[in-house]
Amino acid sequence: MKWSIHQLSKYRQNGMPIDAEVRIDDVKIRNHEIRAISPVRLKGHCSIGNSEMTCQFTMTATLTLPCARTWEDVEYPIEVETVEVFSWIDPELRGDDDTDIHYIDGEVIDLTPVLEELVLLEVPMQVFKEGTEGTVQGGKNWSYSTEEEVSQKVNDERKVDPRLADLAKFFDQTDE
Protein backbone atom coordinates (compact mmCIF):
# COMPACT_ATOMS: atom_id res chain seq x y z
CA MET A 1 0.00 0.00 0.00
CA LYS A 2 1.44 3.29 -1.12
CA TRP A 3 0.13 6.83 -0.90
CA SER A 4 1.63 10.07 -2.12
CA ILE A 5 1.74 12.90 0.39
CA HIS A 6 -0.13 15.09 -2.08
CA GLN A 7 -2.89 12.45 -2.37
CA LEU A 8 -3.31 12.41 1.43
CA SER A 9 -3.99 16.15 1.64
CA LYS A 10 -7.65 15.63 0.64
CA TYR A 11 -8.17 13.52 3.82
CA ARG A 12 -6.93 16.18 6.28
CA GLN A 13 -10.37 17.10 7.62
CA ASN A 14 -12.05 13.72 8.16
CA GLY A 15 -9.15 11.30 7.97
CA MET A 16 -8.81 8.30 5.72
CA PRO A 17 -10.50 4.96 6.36
CA ILE A 18 -8.52 1.82 5.62
CA ASP A 19 -10.23 -1.38 4.56
CA ALA A 20 -8.03 -3.38 2.22
CA GLU A 21 -6.28 -6.67 1.51
CA VAL A 22 -2.56 -6.59 0.81
CA ARG A 23 -0.22 -9.31 -0.46
CA ILE A 24 3.17 -9.32 1.26
CA ASP A 25 4.71 -12.52 -0.06
CA ASP A 26 8.23 -11.03 0.25
CA VAL A 27 8.09 -11.69 3.99
CA LYS A 28 8.82 -15.36 3.16
CA ILE A 29 12.24 -14.29 1.90
CA ARG A 30 13.06 -12.57 5.19
CA ASN A 31 11.97 -15.57 7.31
CA HIS A 32 12.26 -18.98 5.70
CA GLU A 33 10.10 -20.57 8.42
CA ILE A 34 7.07 -18.91 6.80
CA ARG A 35 5.96 -21.30 4.09
CA ALA A 36 2.93 -19.26 3.01
CA ILE A 37 0.97 -16.18 4.05
CA SER A 38 -2.61 -15.33 3.24
CA PRO A 39 -3.52 -11.85 2.01
CA VAL A 40 -3.21 -9.44 4.93
CA ARG A 41 -6.49 -7.80 5.88
CA LEU A 42 -6.23 -4.19 7.13
CA LYS A 43 -9.06 -2.34 8.81
CA GLY A 44 -8.68 1.01 10.52
CA HIS A 45 -8.38 4.75 10.18
CA CYS A 46 -5.62 7.28 9.42
CA SER A 47 -5.49 10.88 10.61
CA ILE A 48 -3.46 13.28 8.51
CA GLY A 49 -1.78 16.41 9.87
CA ASN A 50 0.58 18.98 8.36
CA SER A 51 3.67 16.81 8.42
CA GLU A 52 2.58 13.42 9.74
CA MET A 53 0.03 10.67 9.39
CA THR A 54 -1.14 8.50 12.30
CA CYS A 55 -2.68 5.16 11.34
CA GLN A 56 -4.57 3.00 13.80
CA PHE A 57 -5.50 -0.34 12.31
CA THR A 58 -6.02 -4.04 12.89
CA MET A 59 -4.08 -6.46 10.72
CA THR A 60 -5.16 -10.09 10.33
CA ALA A 61 -3.56 -12.89 8.32
CA THR A 62 -2.85 -16.62 8.41
CA LEU A 63 0.70 -17.92 8.31
CA THR A 64 1.67 -21.43 7.26
CA LEU A 65 4.54 -22.61 9.46
CA PRO A 66 6.28 -25.98 9.99
CA CYS A 67 5.29 -28.14 12.96
CA ALA A 68 8.20 -28.48 15.38
CA ARG A 69 7.51 -32.21 15.83
CA THR A 70 6.52 -33.49 12.41
CA TRP A 71 7.56 -30.70 10.01
CA GLU A 72 4.05 -30.70 8.52
CA ASP A 73 2.26 -27.47 7.63
CA VAL A 74 0.42 -25.68 10.45
CA GLU A 75 -1.88 -22.73 9.88
CA TYR A 76 -1.22 -20.02 12.45
CA PRO A 77 -3.65 -17.06 12.52
CA ILE A 78 -2.35 -13.65 13.61
CA GLU A 79 -4.18 -10.49 14.62
CA VAL A 80 -2.28 -7.29 15.42
CA GLU A 81 -3.72 -4.02 16.61
CA THR A 82 -1.25 -1.19 16.15
CA VAL A 83 -0.76 2.53 15.85
CA GLU A 84 1.88 3.64 13.35
CA VAL A 85 3.07 7.22 12.84
CA PHE A 86 4.59 8.36 9.55
CA SER A 87 6.31 11.74 9.30
CA TRP A 88 7.60 13.67 6.31
CA ILE A 89 9.12 16.47 8.34
CA ASP A 90 12.37 18.09 7.17
CA PRO A 91 15.36 15.87 8.14
CA GLU A 92 17.04 18.76 9.95
CA LEU A 93 14.07 19.10 12.33
CA ARG A 94 13.84 15.42 13.26
CA GLY A 95 14.51 14.41 16.84
CA ASP A 96 16.82 11.58 17.83
CA ASP A 97 14.57 10.03 20.47
CA ASP A 98 11.50 9.43 18.27
CA THR A 99 12.13 5.78 17.44
CA ASP A 100 8.40 4.99 17.08
CA ILE A 101 8.03 7.28 14.08
CA HIS A 102 8.59 6.13 10.51
CA TYR A 103 10.29 9.01 8.72
CA ILE A 104 9.57 9.33 5.01
CA ASP A 105 12.22 10.43 2.55
CA GLY A 106 10.54 11.52 -0.64
CA GLU A 107 6.89 11.97 -1.51
CA VAL A 108 5.48 8.44 -1.06
CA ILE A 109 4.40 6.59 2.08
CA ASP A 110 4.85 2.83 1.70
CA LEU A 111 3.06 0.74 4.33
CA THR A 112 4.43 -2.61 3.09
CA PRO A 113 7.75 -2.65 5.06
CA VAL A 114 5.86 -1.82 8.26
CA LEU A 115 3.39 -4.66 7.64
CA GLU A 116 6.27 -7.07 7.00
CA GLU A 117 7.90 -6.10 10.31
CA LEU A 118 4.62 -6.60 12.17
CA VAL A 119 4.21 -10.07 10.65
CA LEU A 120 7.80 -11.05 11.49
CA LEU A 121 7.24 -10.03 15.12
CA GLU A 122 4.26 -12.39 15.34
CA VAL A 123 6.07 -15.53 14.15
CA PRO A 124 6.38 -17.86 17.16
CA MET A 125 9.49 -19.83 18.07
CA GLN A 126 7.61 -23.14 17.64
CA VAL A 127 4.18 -24.30 16.56
CA PHE A 128 2.72 -27.75 17.02
CA LYS A 129 0.09 -29.41 14.88
CA GLU A 130 -2.93 -30.58 16.85
CA GLY A 131 -2.91 -34.27 17.73
CA THR A 132 0.83 -34.76 17.27
CA GLU A 133 1.82 -34.93 20.92
CA GLY A 134 4.00 -37.99 21.46
CA THR A 135 3.93 -38.98 17.77
CA VAL A 136 7.36 -37.82 16.74
CA GLN A 137 8.87 -40.05 14.11
CA GLY A 138 12.45 -40.37 13.03
CA GLY A 139 13.93 -39.30 9.77
CA LYS A 140 16.96 -40.14 7.73
CA ASN A 141 19.91 -40.80 10.09
CA TRP A 142 18.04 -39.74 13.24
CA SER A 143 15.39 -41.10 15.56
CA TYR A 144 13.32 -39.93 18.49
CA SER A 145 13.43 -41.67 21.89
CA THR A 146 11.34 -41.04 24.96
CA GLU A 147 12.92 -40.70 28.37
CA GLU A 148 11.73 -44.19 29.33
CA GLU A 149 13.30 -45.72 26.22
CA VAL A 150 16.63 -44.05 26.95
CA SER A 151 16.68 -45.22 30.59
CA GLN A 152 15.76 -48.76 29.49
CA LYS A 153 18.60 -48.71 26.97
CA VAL A 154 21.07 -47.58 29.65
CA ASN A 155 19.91 -50.35 32.00
CA ASP A 156 20.27 -52.94 29.25
CA GLU A 157 23.84 -51.80 28.54
CA ARG A 158 24.76 -52.25 32.21
CA LYS A 159 23.83 -55.94 32.20
CA VAL A 160 26.96 -58.07 32.06
CA ASP A 161 27.46 -60.62 29.36
CA PRO A 162 27.20 -64.07 31.08
CA ARG A 163 30.41 -65.19 29.38
CA LEU A 164 32.26 -62.35 31.09
CA ALA A 165 30.58 -62.66 34.50
CA ASP A 166 33.68 -64.19 36.13
CA LEU A 167 35.81 -61.36 34.80
CA ALA A 168 33.44 -58.81 36.37
CA LYS A 169 33.87 -60.61 39.72
CA PHE A 170 37.64 -60.25 39.38
CA PHE A 171 37.37 -56.43 39.33
CA ASP A 172 34.98 -56.46 42.33
CA GLN A 173 37.59 -58.17 44.52
CA THR A 174 39.66 -56.01 46.80
CA ASP A 175 43.24 -56.62 47.80
CA GLU A 176 43.35 -58.57 51.02
C-alpha positions as CSV (number, residue, x, y, z in Angstrom):
1,M,0.0,0.0,0.0
2,K,1.4,3.3,-1.1
3,W,0.1,6.8,-0.9
4,S,1.6,10.1,-2.1
5,I,1.7,12.9,0.4
6,H,-0.1,15.1,-2.1
7,Q,-2.9,12.4,-2.4
8,L,-3.3,12.4,1.4
9,S,-4.0,16.1,1.6
10,K,-7.6,15.6,0.6
11,Y,-8.2,13.5,3.8
12,R,-6.9,16.2,6.3
13,Q,-10.4,17.1,7.6
14,N,-12.0,13.7,8.2
15,G,-9.2,11.3,8.0
16,M,-8.8,8.3,5.7
17,P,-10.5,5.0,6.4
18,I,-8.5,1.8,5.6
19,D,-10.2,-1.4,4.6
20,A,-8.0,-3.4,2.2
21,E,-6.3,-6.7,1.5
22,V,-2.6,-6.6,0.8
23,R,-0.2,-9.3,-0.5
24,I,3.2,-9.3,1.3
25,D,4.7,-12.5,-0.1
26,D,8.2,-11.0,0.2
27,V,8.1,-11.7,4.0
28,K,8.8,-15.4,3.2
29,I,12.2,-14.3,1.9
30,R,13.1,-12.6,5.2
31,N,12.0,-15.6,7.3
32,H,12.3,-19.0,5.7
33,E,10.1,-20.6,8.4
34,I,7.1,-18.9,6.8
35,R,6.0,-21.3,4.1
36,A,2.9,-19.3,3.0
37,I,1.0,-16.2,4.1
38,S,-2.6,-15.3,3.2
39,P,-3.5,-11.8,2.0
40,V,-3.2,-9.4,4.9
41,R,-6.5,-7.8,5.9
42,L,-6.2,-4.2,7.1
43,K,-9.1,-2.3,8.8
44,G,-8.7,1.0,10.5
45,H,-8.4,4.8,10.2
46,C,-5.6,7.3,9.4
47,S,-5.5,10.9,10.6
48,I,-3.5,13.3,8.5
49,G,-1.8,16.4,9.9
50,N,0.6,19.0,8.4
51,S,3.7,16.8,8.4
52,E,2.6,13.4,9.7
53,M,0.0,10.7,9.4
54,T,-1.1,8.5,12.3
55,C,-2.7,5.2,11.3
56,Q,-4.6,3.0,13.8
57,F,-5.5,-0.3,12.3
58,T,-6.0,-4.0,12.9
59,M,-4.1,-6.5,10.7
60,T,-5.2,-10.1,10.3
61,A,-3.6,-12.9,8.3
62,T,-2.9,-16.6,8.4
63,L,0.7,-17.9,8.3
64,T,1.7,-21.4,7.3
65,L,4.5,-22.6,9.5
66,P,6.3,-26.0,10.0
67,C,5.3,-28.1,13.0
68,A,8.2,-28.5,15.4
69,R,7.5,-32.2,15.8
70,T,6.5,-33.5,12.4
71,W,7.6,-30.7,10.0
72,E,4.0,-30.7,8.5
73,D,2.3,-27.5,7.6
74,V,0.4,-25.7,10.4
75,E,-1.9,-22.7,9.9
76,Y,-1.2,-20.0,12.5
77,P,-3.6,-17.1,12.5
78,I,-2.4,-13.7,13.6
79,E,-4.2,-10.5,14.6
80,V,-2.3,-7.3,15.4
81,E,-3.7,-4.0,16.6
82,T,-1.2,-1.2,16.2
83,V,-0.8,2.5,15.9
84,E,1.9,3.6,13.4
85,V,3.1,7.2,12.8
86,F,4.6,8.4,9.5
87,S,6.3,11.7,9.3
88,W,7.6,13.7,6.3
89,I,9.1,16.5,8.3
90,D,12.4,18.1,7.2
91,P,15.4,15.9,8.1
92,E,17.0,18.8,9.9
93,L,14.1,19.1,12.3
94,R,13.8,15.4,13.3
95,G,14.5,14.4,16.8
96,D,16.8,11.6,17.8
97,D,14.6,10.0,20.5
98,D,11.5,9.4,18.3
99,T,12.1,5.8,17.4
100,D,8.4,5.0,17.1
101,I,8.0,7.3,14.1
102,H,8.6,6.1,10.5
103,Y,10.3,9.0,8.7
104,I,9.6,9.3,5.0
105,D,12.2,10.4,2.6
106,G,10.5,11.5,-0.6
107,E,6.9,12.0,-1.5
108,V,5.5,8.4,-1.1
109,I,4.4,6.6,2.1
110,D,4.8,2.8,1.7
111,L,3.1,0.7,4.3
112,T,4.4,-2.6,3.1
113,P,7.7,-2.7,5.1
114,V,5.9,-1.8,8.3
115,L,3.4,-4.7,7.6
116,E,6.3,-7.1,7.0
117,E,7.9,-6.1,10.3
118,L,4.6,-6.6,12.2
119,V,4.2,-10.1,10.7
120,L,7.8,-11.0,11.5
121,L,7.2,-10.0,15.1
122,E,4.3,-12.4,15.3
123,V,6.1,-15.5,14.2
124,P,6.4,-17.9,17.2
125,M,9.5,-19.8,18.1
126,Q,7.6,-23.1,17.6
127,V,4.2,-24.3,16.6
128,F,2.7,-27.7,17.0
129,K,0.1,-29.4,14.9
130,E,-2.9,-30.6,16.9
131,G,-2.9,-34.3,17.7
132,T,0.8,-34.8,17.3
133,E,1.8,-34.9,20.9
134,G,4.0,-38.0,21.5
135,T,3.9,-39.0,17.8
136,V,7.4,-37.8,16.7
137,Q,8.9,-40.1,14.1
138,G,12.4,-40.4,13.0
139,G,13.9,-39.3,9.8
140,K,17.0,-40.1,7.7
141,N,19.9,-40.8,10.1
142,W,18.0,-39.7,13.2
143,S,15.4,-41.1,15.6
144,Y,13.3,-39.9,18.5
145,S,13.4,-41.7,21.9
146,T,11.3,-41.0,25.0
147,E,12.9,-40.7,28.4
148,E,11.7,-44.2,29.3
149,E,13.3,-45.7,26.2
150,V,16.6,-44.0,27.0
151,S,16.7,-45.2,30.6
152,Q,15.8,-48.8,29.5
153,K,18.6,-48.7,27.0
154,V,21.1,-47.6,29.6
155,N,19.9,-50.4,32.0
156,D,20.3,-52.9,29.2
157,E,23.8,-51.8,28.5
158,R,24.8,-52.2,32.2
159,K,23.8,-55.9,32.2
160,V,27.0,-58.1,32.1
161,D,27.5,-60.6,29.4
162,P,27.2,-64.1,31.1
163,R,30.4,-65.2,29.4
164,L,32.3,-62.4,31.1
165,A,30.6,-62.7,34.5
166,D,33.7,-64.2,36.1
167,L,35.8,-61.4,34.8
168,A,33.4,-58.8,36.4
169,K,33.9,-60.6,39.7
170,F,37.6,-60.2,39.4
171,F,37.4,-56.4,39.3
172,D,35.0,-56.5,42.3
173,Q,37.6,-58.2,44.5
174,T,39.7,-56.0,46.8
175,D,43.2,-56.6,47.8
176,E,43.4,-58.6,51.0
